[in-house]
Amino acid sequence: MQLDLTDDQRAIYDAAFRYAEAELHPLLARMDDDDWYPDHLIAKLGADGYCGLTAPQALGGAGLDLMAAGLVAEAFGYWNTNAAFIWGPHENLCLNNFLRNGTDDQIARYVPDLCAGRKVGALGLTEPGAGSDALGSMALKAVRDGDDYVLNGRKMFISNGPVADVVLTYTKTAPERGAKGISAFIVDTDTPGFSVAQVLRKMGWRGCPTGELVFDDVRVPARNLLGAENAGVGIVMSGLDIERAFLGLPYIGAAQRCLDLSLDYAATRKQFGRAIGSFQMIQAQLADMYTEIEAARTLAYRALAACDAMARGEGGRGEIHKLCAATVLFGAEMIASVTDKAVQIHGGNGFVWETEVNRHYRNAKIASIGGGTSEVRRLIIAEELFRSRGLKLG
C-alpha cells in the first residue's frame, strides 16, 4: 500500500490486512477448487465488526466513511478476492444503499441484522434480457394491490442471490414510463413466491453464489418501497456510481498480491544460471504492473472521496458519474493486464489451476463485465465529456 494515509486510515488498513490474512486467505483454495461457499462468512465478518462499516454505531456499524471501507475492501481483496466479492455486495450494494435511501423504519428493521451478519444482503438489477440495458429492458413488474405490491419476473447474475435473506430489487411500476417508471423494493427471500431458479457455475469468483431469482406473485408490503414510487432510477444510478468506485478496490488488492507473488518468484526462479528477475524483460513487466496498480489505486480512492461527499439523491450524472465510470474502466483493464503479466512471469506454474496467480487471472475477466460493461463505461465517459462542455451531437 503506497497511498498516503492518515494514522487512523493506516491503522484500519493494517488491522483489516492482518485479519484477512488470518481469516480469509485460508478459505481461498477450497472456495476456488470446490466452488465452496463458506456459509459462516458473513456471520463471522459481522461478529468481528467488518459488516456495516458505513453504518452508525447506534445500529451496530462502525461509523466509518467510504474511504475507510475501501481500505478494508483492498485488504480483503489482497488475501481472498472471492470472499471480498461475497462481502462487497452485502456491505455496499445492499446495506449502504439502505442507509442512503431507506426510511428510518426500514433502516431500523434491516440494518442491524445486516451489520451483525445475521442476514445476508444482495442487490437485484440485471435480468435474463436486461444487462447493459438494465433500465430500458427491465421486465420484472410490481403492481399495487392494497397495502402490498405484487412482483412478477426474474433477475439474473445476482451476486449472493442464492443465499441472500434480503434483496434490494428494482422493478417496473409504470412500464409505459420507461426508466422513469422504476421503483426499488426491499424483498425478504422467505416471502412465498420467491425462489432461486439456478446457481451459476462460473470460471471465476468461485465460491461466490451467483444465480437467477424468480418472483412469482411475491407480495411485498408497501412500507418496503425504498424511496418514492417510480423514483428508483435515482437510487440505481447513485448506487452504481458508488458500486463502481467501491468494488474496484478488491481488484487493486488482488493486483498488488499478484505483483508481490511475481516479485518473490522472479527473485527465486532461476534460468540460464541466474534469477529471472535479473532479465530486463521481466523487470519491465514488473515495472508496468507497479505503475498500473498505483494509477488505478489513485483513481479509485479519488472516486471514493467524491462518493463520500455526494449528497443523498445525487449521482448518476455529471462529474462523479464520469469519474466512477473511468475508475472501473481503468481498474478492469489494470487487473486484466497485471494478472496476465503475473501468469507470464510464473510461466508453466502460472498456467496451473491451483496457483494463486491463476485464481486471480480467472477472476479478472468479470471486472470488465460486472456493474456495467467496459463498453458502457466508455459511453458514459464520452457522454459526460460532451455534456460538461454544452456540446450536442447530431
KEPASE-70576 format. One record per atom (N, C-alpha, C): x, y, z. Coordinates in pm, whole numbers, plus 32768, in hexadecimal, padded with zeros to 4 digits. Last residue first. Layout:
XYZ;...
END
This chain:
7625860772F5;75BB85E57297;756D865B7264;7660866E7448;7684862273D2;760C860E7377;76BC878E74FD;7653873274D3;767C86EE7451;776D880B7612;776F87E47587;7703877D756A;77AB88677710;7735889976CF;772B8878763C;787187EC7791;7899885C773D;7824889676F0;77FA871B780D;783D877D7862;786887FA7815;77A5867F7735;774286C97782;7784873777D4;7895860976DB;784B86647684;77EC86BC76D4;78CF857577C7;792F85D57791;78EA863A7735;77F184D077DC;780685377841;786D859F7814;7818842C76FC;779F847D7708;77B284EF776C;790E83B07740;7905840776CB;788B846376D3;78C1831E7826;792B8383782D;792083E577BA;77FA827377BE;77DD82D1782B;78438342782D;788F81E07703;7821823576D6;77FE829E7740;793B815677B0;797381B5774F;79078215771B;788280B57834;78CF8118787F;790B81817822;782C800E7767;77CE806E77A0;781980DA77ED;791B7F7C7743;78E27FC976D4;788280347707;79397EFD7836;799A7F657811;79677FB9779D;77EE7ED978CA;78627EAC787E;78C07F20785D;77787EDA7A0D;777C7F277991;77FB7F047945;77AC7E2A7AD9;77937EB67AFC;77927F127A83;788D7D517A25;78327D6D7A93;78247E017AB0;79597D657958;78CE7D43793A;786F7D7279A8;7A5A7D7D79A4;7A337DCA792E;79A17DB57908;7A6A7CCD7A78;7A797D5C7A93;7A507DB27A1D;7A677BCB7A1F;79E67C047A45;79F17C9A7A5F;7B777B8C79FA;7B237BAD7988;7AA17BF279AF;7BFC7B417AE8;7C0D7BC87AB2;7BA57BED7A49;7BF17A3D7B40;7B957A9E7B7C;7B907B217B2E;7CC279CB7AB7;7C3A79A37A94;7BD27A027ACE;7D997A4A7B3B;7D8A7A5A7AAB;7CFB7A377A80;7D8179EA7C3F;7D697A787C24;7D537A927B8F;7DC778DE7C12;7D4478FF7C4A;7D2179917C2D;7ECC78FF7BBA;7E6878C87B5E;7DDC78E77B90;7F4B79577C9C;7F3E79B57C2C;7ED979827BC6;7F3F786D7D38;7EEF78E17D5E;7EE179457CEB;7F0B772E7C9E;7F62779C7CC7;7F0F781B7CDD;7E5C766C7C40;7E6476817CD0;7EBD76F57CFA;7E7876617B23;7DFB76907B63;7E0F76BA7BF4;7F9476D87A7C;7F5B766E7AD0;7EE876A87B24;800F77A97A09;7FA3776A79BC;7F5D76FD7A0B;80E177E97AAB;806F78437AA8;7FF7780A7A60;819777237A6B;815877207AEE;80DC777A7AF3;81EF77797970;819C7701797A;815676F67A00;820978CC79D7;821B7867796F;81BB77F2797E;820D79A37A7C;820F79207ABC;821B78AD7A57;81F47A6A79BC;82707A627A0C;827C79DA7A4E;80EE7A357964;815F7A2B7908;81E47A1E7953;80587A6C7A48;805A79E37A13;80D279D179B6;80907B807A56;80B47B277AC5;80BB7A967A97;80217BE2796B;80B37BEA797E;80E07B8B79ED;7F137BB079A6;7F527B737931;7FEA7B73793F;7EED7C537A82;7EE47BC17A93;7F217B787A1C;7F127D4F7A07;7F6A7D237A75;7F657C8C7A86;7E417D5D7947;7ECE7D687920;7F2B7D2E798A;7D5C7D4579E2;7D737CE87972;7E067CE7794B;7D7A7E1C7A8D;7D807D957AC6;7D937D2D7A5A;7D6D7EF779D0;7DE17EE17A25;7DE87E527A56;7C6F7EE4796A;7CE07ED1790F;7D617EB7795D;7BE27F1B7A55;7BCE7E9C7A0F;7C427E7F79B1;7C39801F7A91;7C567FB27AED;7C487F2A7AAC;7BCF80B379BF;7C6080A579C8;7C8580317A24;7ABB808E79FD;7AF1806F7978;7B8880577980;7AA580EC7AFF;7A8F805D7AE9;7AC180337A5F;7AEA81FE7AD1;7B2D81AC7B36;7B1F81187B19;7A3382577A16;7AC1825179F2;7B0F81F97A52;794C824D7AB2;795681F97A3B;79E781EA7A10;7990830F7B6E;797D82857B9A;798282247B25;799E83F57AC8;7A1283C97B15;7A0583377B3E;7898840C7A63;790A83FA7A08;798183C07A52;781284397B51;77E983CA7AFA;785C83A77A9B;788785227BAA;789B84A97BF8;7876842D7BA6;783585DD7AE2;78C285BE7AF7;78D7853B7B42;76F685637A64;775B85C67A82;77E5858E7A9D;762E84667AFF;763E84CF7A9C;76B385297AC6;761F83BB7BD0;75DF83937B54;75E883FA7AE6;75EB84937CEF;762C84287CA5;75DF84087C27;750F84CC7E0E;756884F57DA1;75A6847B7D5F;748584677EE4;743B84817E6A;749084AE7DF5;755485037FD0;74EA84A17FB8;749B84C87F3B;768C85797F45;761485877F96;75B0851B7F74;77D685127F4E;775B85157EFF;76E1851A7F5B;78C084EB7FCF;788C85747FD1;780685807F89;78F283E37F99;78DB840A8024;789B8493802D;792B83F67E8A;78AF83B57EB5;788D83D77F45;7A27846C7E97;79B884B67E58;7932847B7E81;7AB3839B7F0B;7AA9841B7F52;7A37846F7F1A;7A9E82E17E3B;7A5C82C77EBC;7A4D83467F0E;7B3E835D7D78;7AAF83497D60;7A63832F7DE2;7C3683517DF6;7BFF83D47DD2;7B6983C87DBC;7C52823F7E00;7C3C82877E7D;7C0E83167E66;7C70820A7CE9;7C0581CC7D38;7BEA82197DB9;7D5482977C9A;7CD282B87C5F;7C6082837CB5;7E1882127D31;7E0382A27D40;7D7A82CB7D0C;7E01810D7CCA;7DE881287D59;7DCB81BD7D6E;7E4F812A7BC1;7DC780FE7BE0;7DA3811E7C71;7F5C81767BE7;7F0081D07BA1;7E6F81AC7BC1;7FC080947C69;7FC081157CAE;7F6281787C6C;7F9F7FD07B9F;7F5B7FC37C22;7F52804A7C67;8046802D7AD2;7FB7801D7ABA;7F6A80177B3D;814080227B53;810C80A17B21;807680997B0C;81607F0D7B88;81607F707BF5;811D7FF17BC8;815E7EA87A81;80F97E7E7AE2;80EE7EE47B53;82457F1E7A16;81C17F4079DF;81527F1B7A40;83067E9D7AB2;82F97F2E7AB9;82727F5C7A83;82E27D967A5E;82CB7DB97AEA;82B87E507AFA;83307DAE7952;82A97D847974;82867DAA7A04;843C7DFA7970;83DE7E55792E;834E7E30794F;84A87D1579E5;84A67D927A30;84437DF579F4;84947C68790D;84467C4D7986;843C7CCC79DA;854A7CE77864;84BE7CD97838;84627CB878AE;863D7CD978EE;85FC7D5A78DE;856A7D4D78B1;867D7BED79EA;866B7C08795C;86147C857949;86787BBF7AF3;86EA7C0D7AC3;86DF7C2C7A2D;85A67B177B25;85937BA57B42;86077BFC7B15;86047A1C7B05;85C47A597A91;85A97AED7AA7;874B79DF7B82;86BF79FB7B9E;867F7A437B27;881D79047AB4;880479787B0B;876F798F7B1C;884178307A02;88A278447A6B;888C78BD7AC2;8769781F795B;87EA78477922;884E7870798E;8697786D7A6B;86A6783879E4;8729786F79AB;85F4785A7BA4;8670786B7B57;866778267ACF;852C79007C87;852B78A87C13;85A978C27BBD;854979D37D3E;8575794C7D64;857C78EA7CEF;84EA7AC07CDA;85677AC47D27;859F7A3A7D44;83FC7A7E7C66;84687AAC7C0E;84EE7AB07C57;83657A457D4B;838579DA7CEB;83FB7A027C93;83517B3F7DC4;838F7ACF7E0C;83BB7A627DAA;82CC7BCA7CF6;834F7BF67D24;83997B857D6B;81DD7B3A7CEE;82357B3A7C79;82C17B697C9D;816B7B757DE3;818C7AEB7DC3;81EE7AE37D4E;814A7C8B7DBD;81A17C597E29;81CA7BC87E0E;80957C907CE4;81197CCE7CD9;81787C977D42;7FBB7C0D7D59;7FFD7BD37CE4;80877C0F7CCF;7F7A7CC67E22;7FA47C3E7E47;7FED7BFB7DD2;7F297D997D84;7F9F7DA97DD8;7FD47D217E04;7E427D267D17;7EB17D497CBF;7F337D5B7D0E;7DA47D117DFD;7DCD7C987DB5;7E437CB37D5A;7D837E237E39;7DC67DC97E97;7DF77D4B7E54;7CF57E697D55;7D787EA77D6D;7DC67E557DD2;7C117DD37D7F;7C677DB27D0E;7CF17DF47D1B;7BA17E527E5E;7BD47DC87E6B;7C2D7DA07DF8;7B637F517DDA;7BCE7F447E3D;7BFB7EB67E56;7A887F547D38;7B0A7F4D7CF8;7B7B7F347D5A;79AF7F7B7DD6;79D07EF17DB6;7A4D7EE47D5F;799F809A7DED;79BF80447E5F;79F27FBB7E36;795D810B7CF4;79D2813B7D3E;79FF80D57DA6;787C80797CB1;78EF807A7C55;796C80AB7C9B;77D180B37D88;77FD80297D6E;787B80287D19;77A581C37D60;77EE81977DD7;7823810A7DC4;771981B27C69;779282037C76;77E581D47CED;764081107CAD;76A380DF7C4E;7724812F7C56;75B581BB7D5A;75ED813E7D8C;765781067D31;7565827D7CA9;75C282A47D13;760382287D4F;74BF81D67C07;753382197BCE;759582477C39;73F5816C7CB5;744881177C5F;74CA815D7C3B;738682537D1E;73C881F47D78;7425819A7D2A;731C82BF7C35;737F830A7C80;73CC82B27CE0;726181FF7BEF;72D482127B97;734282617BDF;718681FB7C9B;71F4819E7CB4;727081B87C60;709B827E7CA0;711482D07CB0;719082797CC5;6FB081F27CA7;6FDE82217C24;7059827D7C2D;6F79824B7DF8;6F5081FA7D84;6F7B82407D03;709E82AD7EB4;701882C37E81;6FF982657E0D;715681C67F88;714482427F3F;70B5824D7F0C;70F280857F7B;716880D67F9C;716681547F48;6FE87FE58007;700F80357F93;708180917FBD;6F8E7F7180E8;70107F4580B9;70377F858034;6E8F7FC1810F;6EF480048162;6F817FD8813D;6DFF7F128073;6E1C7F97803D;6E857FDF8090;6E7E7DC38079;6E347E3180B9;6E5E7EB7807F;6E677CEC7F69;6EC37D3E7FB7;6E757DB07FF7;6E317BB37EEB;6DEE7C267F28;6E4F7C6E7F86;6E707B1D7DC1;6EAD7B3C7E42;6E6E7BBD7E78;6E2A7A937CD5;6DC37ACD7D2D;6DFA7AE47DBA;6F577A2D7CC5;6ED879F87C93;6E687A227CF3;708E7A667C6F;70267AAA7CBC;6F9F7A827C80;71C779CA7C79;714079C97C42;70E17A0D7CA4;731B79F87C1E;72B37A017C82;722B7A0C7C3F;7448795A7BDB;73CF79907BA0;736079887C08;758B79A77C7A;751D79577C44;74AD79A67C05;76AC795C7D2E;766F79B57CCB;75FF79697C87;777F79447E40;770279167E04;76C379807DAA;78C579117E28;786C79857E38;77E679627DF6;795278387DDE;792E78407E6B;78D778B87E8B;7A0378F27CEC;79CE78727D1A;79BD78757DB1;7A4B79C27C47;79F479DE7CB9;79B5795E7CED;7A4779107B09;7A86795C7B74;7A2079797BE0;79A078777A76;7A2F785B7A6A;7A7F78A57AD6;787877F67B1C;78C5785E7ADB;7959783A7AD4;773477877B25;77BE775A7B33;781777B47ADE;761A78077BD3;766F78067B5D;76FD77D77B7E;74F677797C3A;757477B07C6B;75DA779D7BFB;73A177C37BE8;741F777E7BCF;749277C77C12;72BF782D7C65;72AF77D37BF2;732D77837BD8;724C785E7D9F;72C978637D52;72BD77FD7CE2;711F791A7DEE;716F78A17DE4;71EE78BB7D95;6FF579987E7B;708279B17E59;70CD792B7E54;6F0479397ED3;6F10795E7E47;6F9D797F7E1B;6F0C79BD801D;6ED6795C7FBD;6EDD79907F2F;70417A36809B;6FB97A578070;6F8779EE800D;71457A1B80D9;70EC79B2810C;705A79CE80EA;71C57AFB807F;71C57A868027;71757A10805E;71397C38807F;71677BC980D3;715A7B488084;718E7D527FCE;71477CD37FC6;71877C6D8023;715C7E9A7F9E;71A47E407FF7;71537DBF7FFE;71597F387E5E;71157EF67ECC;71777EA37F1E;713C804D7D82;71937FF37DCD;71487FBB7E45;70B980877C37;70B680967CC9;7111802F7D09;709981357B03;70DB80CC7B52;70D080EE7BE7;705081E57A3C;6FE781977A7E;701E81247ACF;7115825879B2;70D682AC7A18;706382647A5E;715781A278EF;71B081AB7963;7175820079D3;700181857890;708C815E7879;70DF816678F9;6EFA81AF78B3;6F51822378C8;6FE5820078B8;6E7780C2789E;6E6581207830;6EC1819A783C;6EA280437993;6EF0801C791D;6EE8807E78AA;6EB0808E7ABC;6E6A80D57A50;6EB580BA79CF;6F4A7FE67B48;6EC680017B7F;6E7080517B1D;70417EFF7B1D;6FF27F627AD5;6F697F6E7B19;713F7EE17C1F;70CF7EB07BD1;70947F237B7F;72517E6E7CDF;721A7ED67C88;71AF7E9A7C2D;72917E137E2C;72637DE97DA7;72257E5E7D5B;735C7D9F7F17;732E7E207EE4;73107E0C7E50;73127C877FD0;73437CB57F4E;73077D3E7F2F;73697BB480DA;73257C2E80B0;73667C5F8030;73F57ACF80ED;737C7AD8813D;73287B508114;74A57A1D7FED;747C7A98802F;73FC7A858080;750179517F54;750F79407FE5;74D879B88032;74E1798E7E46;74B4790B7E75;74B978FA7F0D;75507A9D7E3A;74C27A807E29;749779FA7E60;76587ADD7E3E;761C7AB97EBF;75887A947EB2;761C7B7F7D0E;76807B597D71;763E7B4B7DFA;755F7B1A7C0A;75567B657C87;75BA7B2E7CED;751C7AD17B02;75A87AF37B25;75AF7B427BA9;73CC7B517AF6;74357AF67AC8;74BE7B2C7AEF;72717B447B4D;72F17B8A7B50;735F7B247B33;711D7B4A7AD6;719A7B057AF9;720E7B687AFF;6FC27B6A7B3D;70307B757ADF;70AB7B2C7B12;6EEF7C277C08;6EFA7BB57BAE;6F6A7BCC7B4A;6E6A7C997D3A;6EDA7C977CDE;6EDA7C177C8B;6D837D707DC0;6D957CE67D95;6DFC7CE47D25;6D7B7E327EE5;6D9A7E2C7E57;6DB07D997E35;6C777E807FD8;6CE97E367FA4;6D047E5B7F13;6B8B7EE78028;6C007F108074;6C807ECB8045;6B057ED07EEA;6AEA7EF37F75;6B667F267FBA;6BE87E9B7E15;6B6F7E527E3A;6B557E6A7ECD;6CAF7F057D08;6C777F247D8B;6BF57ED97DA0;6D9D7E3C7C6E;6D187E777C62;6CE07E8D7CED;6ECE7E297BCF;6E8E7E307C52;6E0A7E7A7C41;6F927D5D7AF4;6F2A7DC17B0C;6EF67DB77B9C;70AD7D2D7A32;70707D117AB4;700E7D817AD6;712A7D987953;70A77D597941;70637D3679C5;71FB7E8C78C6;71CD7E4B7941;713F7E17792F;72687F1A77F7;72327E9577D9;71FF7E4B7854;72C1800C7867;7260800D77FA;721C7F8777E3;73757FB47931;730280087950;72977FFF78E3;74377F1278B9;73EE7EE1792F;73717F32794C;74D27EE277D2;74587F3477CC;73FD7F0F7841;75897E277821;75B87EB0780D;75437F117804;748C7D6E7863;75127D79789B;75437E077890;737B7CCA784C;739C7D56786A;74227D5C78B1;731D7BCA7840;731D7C1877C4;73437CA877D7;734A7B6F7947;73737B1C78D5;73797B697852;73BF7C9A79F8;735C7C3479D9;738B7BE07962;74517D587B05;745A7D167A83;73EF7CAB7A73;74087D907C1B;73EF7DED7BAC;73E87DA47B26;74067D587D62;73D37D1B7CE8;73B07D827C7F;74F17D1E7E61;74AE7D827E0F;74837D417D8C;74F87C987FB1;75197C957F23;74CE7D067EDE;755F7C2580FB;751D7C7F809E;754D7C6F800F;75157B528208;756C7B6A8194;751F7BBD8130;74FC7B7F8368;74BD7B7482E6;75237B94827A;75B17B93842F;75437B348443;74F47B1E83C3;76757C4B8425;76887BD383D5;761E7B6A83ED;76527D3A849F;767A7CCB84F5;76987C4D84A6;75F77DD283C8;76767DF4840A;76AB7D7F845C;75037D588397;756A7D558330;75F27D75836A;747C7D968486;74957D088463;74FF7CFB83F7;74767EB58474;74BB7E6F84E2;74DA7DDD84C3;73DF7EE4837D;746E7EFF8387;74B27EB883FC;72C57EAA8393;73217E568345;73B67E6B8364;72307F548436;72077EC88427;72737E7083E8;72A9804D8422;72A1800D84A6;72807F79849A;728380818312;730B80748347;7309802B83CD;716C8094830B;71B2802E82BE;723E801682F3;7142817483B6;710680F183D4;71508082838B;71C48240832F;71F2821B83B6;71BE819183DB;71EE81D381D8;71AB821F8242;71E481F482C9;731781C78105;72AA818F8153;726981F281B2;73F782248080;7373823B8043;72FD820E8098;74E581EF8104;74DA826980B4;744B828A808C;74B980F98181;74DD816D81D1;74C681F08185;748B805680A5;7421806A8107;743C80E98159;758880618030;751580987FE8;749F80B18046;761E7FD680E8;7638806580D8;75C680AA808D;75AB7ECF80C4;75A67F168143;75B87FAD8133;75D17E977F9D;75557E8B7FEA;75557EE88063;76CC7EE07F3E;76597EE57EE4;75D57EE27F30;776E7EC28031;77617F3F7FE5;76E27F457F92;77547DC980B6;777C7E4280FE;77577EC180B3;77077D0D7FF1;76BE7D1A806F;76D57DA480AC;77CD7D347F2C;77407D4B7F0D;76E87D5A7F89;78B97CFA7FDA;78A07D7A7F98;780F7D937F71;78B67BE98032;78A67C588091;787C7CDA804D;78E87B6D7F45;786F7B477F90;784D7BBA7FEE;79D07BDC7EF5;795D7BF17E9F;78E27BA47ECE;7A837B8B7FB5;7A657C1A7FAD;79EA7C347F59;7A9D7A7F7F77;7A537AA47FF0;7A2B7B377FED;7B377AA77E8C;7AB77A617E87;7A627A837F01;7C237B1D7EE0;7BC67B6B7E8E;7B3C7B2A7E8C;7CDB7B147FE1;7C737AB97FAE;7C0C7B0B7F62;7DAA7BCB8007;7DB87B44803D;7D4F7AE3800A;7D607CB27F7B;7DEA7C827F76;7DF27BEF7F9E;7C597CE27FC4;7C777CB37F3D;7D037C7D7F2F;7C7B7D4380C8;7C357CC480B3;7C587C8A802A;7CFB7E36808B;7D3F7DD280DC;7CFF7D4880CB;7C2F7EB67FF9;7CAF7E997FB9;7CFB7E2C8007;7B677EC980BC;7B4E7E7C8042;7BD17E587FFC;7BE17F758173;7BC37EEC819C;7BAE7E948120;7BE5805780D1;7C6380208102;7C507F908130;7AD3808480B2;7B24805F803F;7BAA80248066;7A9080DA81AF;7A5A805B8181;7AA780288107;7B1481D081A8;7B40816A8207;7B0D80E081DD;7A79824D80E0;7B0A823F80D1;7B3E81D0812B;797A8255814D;799581FA80DE;7A2A81E680C6;799D826882B8;7978829A8235;799C823581C9;790981C383DB;797881EE8387;794482278303;78688147849C;786481D8848D;78D582108438;7842803B84C5;78C1807484F2;78C8810C84E3;77007FC68544;77687FDA84E2;77E58017851E;762A7FB885EB;76837F4685EB;76F47F528587;75A4809F85F6;7562803185AF;75B87FB485A9;765081498671;75D2812C86B7;758580BA8676;7714817085B5;773081138622;76B180ED866E;769981798463;76B081B784E7;76C6814D8553;775080D98358;76D680EB83A6;76F7812D842C;782E809582CD;77FD811D82BB;777D81398309;784F7F8A831B;78BB7FEA8335;788B807A832A;77B37EA4831A;777A7F228347;77E47F8B8366;789F7DB48384;78267DD28338;77E97E528371;79717D8D8431;79907DB383A7;79167DBA834C;79627D2E8536;795C7DBD851F;79787DEA8491;794B7C25856D;79CF7C60857F;79D57CF38557;78487BEA852A;786F7BDD85B7;78F47C2285D3;785C7C0D8412;78067C628463;782E7C6084F6;79097B3E83CC;79317BC883B3;78DD7C298405;78657A64841C;78E97A798456;79177B0A8446;778A7A858372;77767A878403;77FA7AA2844B;780B7A68827B;77CF7AE9829D;77B67AF38333;786D79528296;78C279C6827C;78847A4A82A9;77F7786082A8;780D78A68327;784979318312;77F477EE81B2;7776782981E1;7783786E8269;78C3780280B9;78CE77F9814B;7857783D818E;7890774B7F9F;786277C57FE1;786E77B48077;796976C27EB2;792F76B57F38;790B773E7F71;79E276627DD0;797176BE7DC3;792076BD7E45;7AC975D97DFF;7A4C758E7E0D;79CF75E37DF4;7B9976937DCC;7BA2760A7D9A;7B1975C67D95;7B4377817E4B;7B5D777E7DBC;7B5C76EF7D85;7B1C77357F57;7AB5777D7F0F;7AC8776F7E79;7C1376BE7F95;7B9A766C7F91;7B2A76B27F44;7CBD77A37F81;7CD3772C7F2E;7C5576D77F25;7C507863803F;7C55787B7FAF;7C6177FC7F5D;7C5A78508150;7BE17820810D;7BEE781C8076;7D4278CA81AF;7D38783781B8;7CBD77FE8170;7CFD79E08187;7D58799B812C;7D5179038137;7C557A258261;7C207A1781D9;7C7C79C8817D;7CE27A2E8359;7C5B79F68351;7C2A79D882C3;7DE97A94833D;7DCD7A29839C;7D4979E28380;7DD37B578278;7E3B7AF1826C;7E1A7A7982C4;7D097BF482E3;7CF07BA98268;7D587B3C8253;7D8E7C6383C1;7D167C1283D3;7CFE7BBA8359;7E597CF78349;7E7C7C8783A1;7E057C2983B4;7DB47DAC82BC;7E157D598275;7E3C7CDF82C9;7D2A7E2F8385;7CDF7DDF8325;7D3B7D7F82D9;7E037EB08401;7DB17E51844D;7D647DF583EF;7E5D7F54832F;7EB67EEE8368;7E687E8483B4;7D7C7FFD8303;7DAE7FA4829A;7E027F3382D5;7D68807D83FC;7CF7803183C6;7D277FCF835E;7E6280FB8409;7E3E8097846F;7DCA8040843F;7E5081AC8334;7EB781438331;7E9480D48394;7D8682528395;7D6F8201831D;7DD3818F8314;7E0C82C6846E;7D9282788484;7D76821D840D;7EDF834C83ED;7EFD82E2844E;7E8382898466;7E90836F828F;7E9A83A28317;7EBA832D8374;7F58830E8170;7EE782FF81CA;7EFD8349824C;7FAC82FB802E;7FCA834E80A1;7F4F835080FC;7FDB81B47FA8;7F89822B7FB5;7FAE82768035;805A80C47F8F;80AD813A7F81;806081BC7F96;80557F898000;800080008000;8058807B8000;
END
